[in-house]
Amino acid sequence: MTNDPAVPGDSPFRSERSPRDEAPQFVLPLVARIEKAEPPARTDALETAARAVLVILGDERSAGDGEWAEVMRDWQDARIRKVVRRARGAEWRRAEALPGITVTGKSAEVRVFPPVPLDGWPKDLARLQVSGTDLEDPEPPLGLDPAVPVLWLNPELDMSAGKAMAQTGHGAQLAWWELSDEARAVWRDAGFPLAVRTAEPGHWRELTSGGLPLVRDAGFTEIAPGSATVVADHRALSHTGFKHLR
């Protein structure tokens, strides 16, 4: 199994073909609860989706001989695809009845499911819409807690909330892969605190040249192949402390 994003030419997000394309392809489904009357705030939805990815990666069912371990390994051996769909009302209740984990934020609820074959979605998930995940922040996000890892979004890209949720999930996963077992345990035991923010242009240039985990999208939807979308800024990945302290 190869899931180290630092291996040259073996990024699970690169647009060029790689050995990962020869493996069976899976997708990690994420379903965001978006009720018409009370949609979640955009930033909270992005943060909750990223935490949902970390929660399933750190779940005991995803490790060793756990019930999800084999499919999680198969998914990570191929392209790391994530698709975010929306649900409300009865759709959400049907989604909650399927095996998975619901992660709750301040206003957002996201349910993450074990990976499924690219063309083998469960019926109750396949019928959900991908579009319609355009969300807004009713108020500007709060200031950053210096003790919390940050997933920085590229300020030059315009992504729907659903696309950005998938990208922040990618960034969180790259950080998880690069952390030591000890650092993973500390993060997991704390409940995977994190923040999502859009970087200022100058800060983005610093972040992308600092050796931190960087997501480059394969370009299947919305944005051009190879676009840099998210930098994962975690203290344990920096020799000089938090890079987001400015």
Buried (B, 14 or more C-beta within 10 A) or exposed (E): EEBEBEEEEBBBBBBEEBEBEEBEBBBBBBBBBBEEEEBBBBBBBBBBBBBBBBBBBBBEBBEEEEEBBEBBBBBBBBBBBBBBBBBBEEBBEBBBEBEBBBBBBEBBBBBBBBBBEBEEBBEBBEEBEEEBBEBEEEEEBEEBEEEBBBBBBBBEBEBBBBBBBBBBBBBBBBBBBBBEEEBBEEBBEEEBEBBBBBBEEEBBEBBBEBEBBBBBBBBEEBBEEEBBBBBBBBBBBBEEEBBBEE
